[in-house]
Every structure is written in structure tokens, then in C-alpha cells.
């Protein structure tokens, strides 16, 4: 599901997958409501605290494997990964620098 106001650059990666897509929904909130109603799905916000805790666990592995790490570079994507890394990394080492980047093929950071 991708509403009209999203970047479509990721779609070629999923060619051949058993996916159904629709580009008739104008904005993200409408897309979320439509897909939940259409398939009986449940929407989990990218800023859900449980999701952020879960995706932040890979940062714990980084910090355990590289205890002297001073910089972590993380894609922003839909924000949960970057949030999780920032929380986990800064909780372990307040001096670690987290650099987040926004891919040209990903969703814009402002969702």
C-alpha cells in the first residue's frame, strides 16, 4: 500500500512478490484507514514505543560487539529504526554520535 504522496522508488525491488498495491489513496492517513478496513489489518505506527524498542535491539548488538564505537550511521526510513538506535546508543554511551540519513528511495522523513 502506498498512497499518492509517497516516493515510489522502492517498488521495483518488490517486482515478482505476491503484493497488491494501490495508488488511489491521496494521503498516508487515508491509506492506513483504507488498508485496515479492506483487509481487516491493524496499523502499527512507526513511532509505537514497542516497535521502537524492538528495532532498537540491533543497536544493542552493535554496542556489545564494538564497545568503543563512537559513530553509528542509520537510515531514517520510517523513523522507528533511527529512534530505536538513538535511544539505545545514547543510553549506553551518551557520547556516541548517531548520524541518520534519508534515502532518495525511501519515504520522506516528514510522515
C-alpha positions in Angstrom: 0.0 0.0 0.0 1.4 3.3 -1.0 -0.5 6.5 -1.1 0.0 9.0 -3.9 2.1 11.3 -1.8 4.9 8.8 -1.2 8.1 8.2 -3.1 7.7 5.2 -5.4 11.4 4.4 -5.8 11.2 1.2 -3.7 8.6 -0.5 -5.8 10.9 -2.1 -8.4 12.6 -4.0 -5.6 9.4 -5.8 -4.9 8.7 -6.9 -8.5 7.6 -10.6 -8.5 6.5 -10.6 -4.9 2.9 -11.5 -4.2 1.9 -8.0 -3.4 -1.2 -6.0 -4.0 -0.7 -2.3 -4.4 -3.0 0.7 -4.8 -2.1 4.3 -5.7 -5.6 5.7 -5.4 -5.4 6.9 -1.8 -4.3 10.5 -1.7 -2.5 10.7 1.8 -1.0 8.4 4.4 -3.8 8.6 6.9 -6.3 7.7 4.3 -4.1 4.9 3.1 -3.8 3.5 6.6 -7.6 3.6 7.2 -8.3 2.1 3.8 -6.0 -0.9 4.1 -7.1 -1.7 7.7 -10.8 -1.7 6.6 -10.1 -3.5 3.3 -8.2 -6.5 4.8 -9.0 -6.2 8.5 -5.5 -5.3 9.2 -4.0 -3.5 12.2 -1.8 -0.4 11.8 1.3 -0.1 13.9 2.7 3.5 13.9 6.4 3.8 13.2 6.6 5.7 16.4 4.9 3.0 18.5 7.1 2.5 21.6 7.1 -1.3 21.4 8.2 -1.2 17.8 11.0 1.3 18.6 12.2 -0.9 21.4 12.2 -3.9 19.2 14.0 -2.4 16.2 16.5 -0.7 18.6 17.8 -4.1 19.7 20.2 -4.3 16.7 21.9 -1.3 18.2 22.5 -3.3 21.4 24.3 -5.8 19.3 26.5 -3.1 17.8 27.3 -1.7 21.2 28.1 -5.2 22.6 30.3 -6.1 19.6 32.0 -2.7 19.3 32.1 -1.2 22.8 34.3 1.7 21.7 32.2 2.7 18.8 32.0 6.5 18.5 29.6 6.9 15.5 26.6 4.9 14.2 25.1 5.6 10.8 21.4 4.7 10.5 18.9 5.1 7.7 15.8 7.0 8.7 13.3 5.0 6.7 10.0 5.3 8.6 11.8 6.6 11.7 11.4 3.7 14.2 14.9 2.3 13.5 16.6 5.7 13.9 14.6 6.4 17.1 15.5 3.0 18.5 19.2 3.4 17.7 19.3 6.9 19.2 17.6 5.7 22.4 19.7 2.6 22.8 23.0 4.1 21.8 22.7 7.2 24.0 21.5 5.1 26.9 24.7 3.0 26.8 27.1 5.7 25.7 26.0 9.3 25.8 29.0 10.4 23.7 28.2 8.2 20.7 27.2 10.2 17.6 24.2 8.9 15.7 24.1 10.1 12.1 20.7 9.5 10.4 20.3 9.7 6.6 17.3 9.8 4.4 17.5 7.6 1.3 16.2 9.0 -2.0 14.3 5.8 -2.5 12.7 5.7 1.0 9.7 7.5 2.4 10.3 11.1 3.3 11.2 11.8 6.9 8.1 14.1 7.4 5.5 11.4 7.6 
